[in-house]
Amino acid sequence: MSNITDYIKWRGDLSFSEKPLSDIDNVVFCYLSYIDYTDFFQSETLRTDAGQMDALAARTEEAAASPCKQIKIKDLASKPAEEIVFKFIMSMDFNIPFVEAAAASKRFGEIIVEDYVQETDPASNIQFSAVTFVLDDGSSVVAFRGTDETIVGWKEDFMLSYTRVPAQEKALEYLRMQAKKRDNLYVVGHSKGGNLALYATAYLTEKENGKAKTDNSQPYESVNGEDEKVKAGEVAPGRLQDKIKKIYLNDSPGFCSEILDVSLIDIIADKCVRYTPDYCVVGHIFEPKVPVNYIVKSNGKQLLAHDMMSWEISDGSFEYVSDYIPESKKLNSVLDKLIEKMDSDARESFVNSLFDAMSEGGAVTIMDFAKKGPAAFENVITSVVSGKGAGTYILNNVRQSIVDELGKKKGFKNISKGTRAVSAIHIAIMVVLGVLCLVIPENFLQAFLAVLAFASTVFEVVITLIHLKKSQWNLKKERLRVSICVLMIVAFTLLIVKEDALFLVTSAAFGSAFLLCAYQCAIVFKNNKGDLSVRIRFALEGVVAIILGLYILVVPNINQSIYTISCGVVFLIDALLEIIHLLRKL
């Protein structure tokens, strides 16, 4: 199926004077906004300091005879495509073809790029970027960048749930400056960029002092000093707002009603067009109520549908569907209930503890954090759980939300089928476990649990010592981590020293695991009524799992070798059946 790069190649021979801006063009501009244009504006654009907006404002107020430096999209071709930086963590494999197609096309190559702003300041929780594209038909597109790869950018996303974020005010100032010097504006944004577009246009009003009033507790006064007053809570749109032709919101969150005046959206609602993928999560957060909504079919799996490059195109238009995927509806239902049960203080505490932990050790981007490995994730979990009860509060609400949802169902519904890669991993694990069970039947199950327990304990001890050293051996600060470490050491010691303790724990663990496996087999059996081979497979596996699980849990004097060999045979048969299933899919 075609994507936006294919669209550029197909429609790229027509200028905007020949073919006006379309729904797909809007997404192309959003994707272009994720490019880092800093090097192309080196002499004019400041890098990422807090004074960049002030410099842009001063430059905007200068006489029209002194325009800012411009580049065109085709100028991107002056640099190797692989060296162009995209501030978007998805679609890495699609970026180079996209840039090459856009730069080579008549439609996008001649577009003028102006007033590029990029500002990142972790200390002030700011991640903001905007750019203006000037089209050959006399209109302009103001594009607000969504969340980039920085940790502060992700933190700012979460902050939308309990406060105004700095990027929103930056977006309002930027749009005001562009509206003062341009006519016929389109405003676009993806993800957080769509929220910035919505905020900037909703709060945009022309005031005599050049400042927009964003305090909802006071009424807006009339724009030109007329005698009549505007009623409390209403906005006088003014001439600047009238310059906005259309606002495109692409899988973006709306306003938190506890923080922002949702009624302001009504003033611009007739100019808004909203696009969300069929597996929508981000766009359902504080979902903005606008009359025109389109659901686009995506080839991205689950959350990867948020990537605009996955949105499918057919015959020069997005391929639309009538409803969202059921799984995404259920996820959004849980998230909605979770947010409803949390007050703003709990949200703020959770967000701060989560992202402060991610930033420890100098991590700036999500990739920096991921490169730190398991230790970084352990630190985040510990910090969130111990952070003034915030994490515990969140976890309790998550648990309760899940319990509430499952309570309405007669049983769990089957998870969607995995990818080929998942099947391959499944097969590899089953083969390794099966072979080990057959090779060392006397000791494998106990040895497996012992090694796992030992590795987990050593890992936690090392991490605890590292954090104690960083905190200058402040035991009070690291009390939770030290307590967990002590408990793990005690548990591991009891497993090794106490007679038959390791065997009993191993029996309980593997017996429970087989019974859970049998339950899952029953669910798959129930939900695959049309596939006889799948039903037969999981019926047999379910029966065998029940027998093995009950055998190890109930029989007092178990023959360990026989049991382990039986497990090994089951593992290998499962791997064989998975291979057959995979080959059938191919």
CORCOR-V118601 format. One record per pair of residues at least 24 apart in sequence whose C-alpha atoms are under 7 Angstrom apart, sorted by the first residue. I is the first residue (numbers start at 1). J is the second residue. Records with the same first field share a line. If there is no record, write none. Layout:
I = J ; J
//
This chain:
1 = 312 ; 313
2 = 312 ; 313 ; 314
3 = 309 ; 310 ; 311 ; 312 ; 313
4 = 28 ; 309
5 = 97 ; 98 ; 101
7 = 316
8 = 101 ; 102
9 = 101
12 = 105 ; 106 ; 107 ; 108
13 = 105 ; 106 ; 107
14 = 106 ; 107
15 = 106 ; 107
16 = 107 ; 135 ; 136 ; 137
17 = 136 ; 137
24 = 317
26 = 188 ; 248
29 = 143
30 = 143 ; 145 ; 188 ; 189 ; 190
33 = 131 ; 143 ; 144 ; 145
34 = 86 ; 87 ; 88 ; 145
35 = 85 ; 86 ; 87
36 = 85 ; 86 ; 87
44 = 69
47 = 118
48 = 118 ; 119 ; 120
49 = 119
50 = 119
57 = 177
60 = 177
70 = 112 ; 113 ; 114
71 = 112 ; 113
72 = 109 ; 110 ; 111 ; 112 ; 113
73 = 103 ; 108 ; 109 ; 110 ; 111 ; 112 ; 113
74 = 103 ; 104 ; 109 ; 110
76 = 103
77 = 103
87 = 148 ; 149
88 = 148 ; 149
89 = 148 ; 149
90 = 307
91 = 309
111 = 135
122 = 152
125 = 152 ; 156
126 = 152 ; 166 ; 167
127 = 152 ; 153 ; 167
128 = 167
139 = 183 ; 184 ; 185
140 = 184 ; 185 ; 186
141 = 185 ; 186 ; 187
142 = 186 ; 187 ; 188
143 = 187 ; 188 ; 189
144 = 188 ; 189 ; 193 ; 196 ; 197
145 = 189 ; 190 ; 193
146 = 189 ; 190 ; 191 ; 192 ; 193
147 = 191 ; 192
149 = 365 ; 366
150 = 364 ; 365 ; 366
151 = 364 ; 365 ; 366
155 = 351 ; 355
157 = 192
158 = 351
161 = 256
162 = 259 ; 344 ; 347 ; 348
163 = 259
164 = 259
168 = 196 ; 199 ; 200
171 = 196 ; 200
172 = 200 ; 204
175 = 200
176 = 204
179 = 240 ; 243
180 = 240
183 = 243
184 = 243 ; 244 ; 245
185 = 243 ; 244 ; 245
186 = 244 ; 245 ; 246 ; 247
187 = 246 ; 247 ; 248
188 = 247 ; 248 ; 249
189 = 248 ; 249 ; 250
190 = 249 ; 250 ; 251 ; 252
191 = 250 ; 251 ; 252 ; 253
192 = 252 ; 253
194 = 249 ; 250 ; 252
195 = 252 ; 253 ; 254
201 = 241
202 = 264 ; 265 ; 268
204 = 241
205 = 236 ; 237 ; 238 ; 240 ; 241
206 = 238 ; 239 ; 240
216 = 261
245 = 271
246 = 271 ; 272
247 = 271 ; 272 ; 273
248 = 272 ; 273 ; 274
249 = 273 ; 274 ; 275
250 = 274 ; 275 ; 276
251 = 275 ; 276 ; 282 ; 283 ; 306
252 = 282 ; 283
253 = 282 ; 283 ; 284 ; 285 ; 286 ; 287 ; 288
254 = 285 ; 286 ; 287 ; 288
255 = 286 ; 288
256 = 286
277 = 305 ; 306
278 = 323 ; 324 ; 325
279 = 305 ; 324 ; 325 ; 328
280 = 328
281 = 328 ; 332
284 = 332
294 = 320
295 = 320 ; 321 ; 322 ; 323
296 = 320 ; 321
297 = 321
334 = 401 ; 402
337 = 401
338 = 397 ; 398 ; 401
346 = 390
349 = 390
350 = 384 ; 390 ; 391
353 = 383 ; 384 ; 387
354 = 380 ; 384
357 = 383
375 = 463
382 = 481
386 = 480
412 = 523
413 = 523
414 = 523 ; 524 ; 527
427 = 575 ; 578
430 = 571 ; 572 ; 575
431 = 571 ; 572 ; 575
433 = 568 ; 571
434 = 568 ; 569 ; 571 ; 572
435 = 568
437 = 564 ; 565 ; 567 ; 568
438 = 565 ; 568
441 = 561 ; 564 ; 565
442 = 560 ; 561
445 = 506
446 = 502 ; 503 ; 506
449 = 506
453 = 492
454 = 492
457 = 488 ; 489
460 = 485
461 = 485
507 = 552 ; 553
508 = 553
511 = 549 ; 550 ; 552 ; 553
512 = 549
514 = 545 ; 546 ; 548 ; 549
515 = 545 ; 546 ; 549
517 = 545
518 = 542 ; 543 ; 545 ; 546
//
